[in-house]
Amino acid sequence: MSKHTVLIVTQPFDVTADYVVTELHERGVPVFRCNPGDLPHRLTLTAHLGKAGPAAFASPNGTWHCQISGVPGIGGQRRSSSPKN
């Protein structure tokens, strides 16, 4: 069984995501965690129309990247700064 990369889109200090990443690593599942606030300086997103190539997230210097075609789903959460009544 091949393992697909799990893409986690979240903020840097998301404790819930930290637990999820730890559990996935323990299970041997590849994880790519990124903060959309890092766009465009620390994170790039490339996309090609047609058959030119897959979309990908990458660091500008190329030290890490994640092809979107290898990700079966994307999950994220946004926390509210105000309590719900």
Secondary structure as UniProt FT lines:
FT   STRAND          6..9
FT   TURN            12..13
FT   HELIX           15..26
FT   TURN            27..28
FT   STRAND          31..34
FT   HELIX           36..38
FT   TURN            39..42
FT   STRAND          44..46
FT   TURN            50..51
FT   STRAND          56..58
FT   TURN            60..61
FT   STRAND          65..67
FT   HELIX           68..70
FT   STRAND          74..76
//
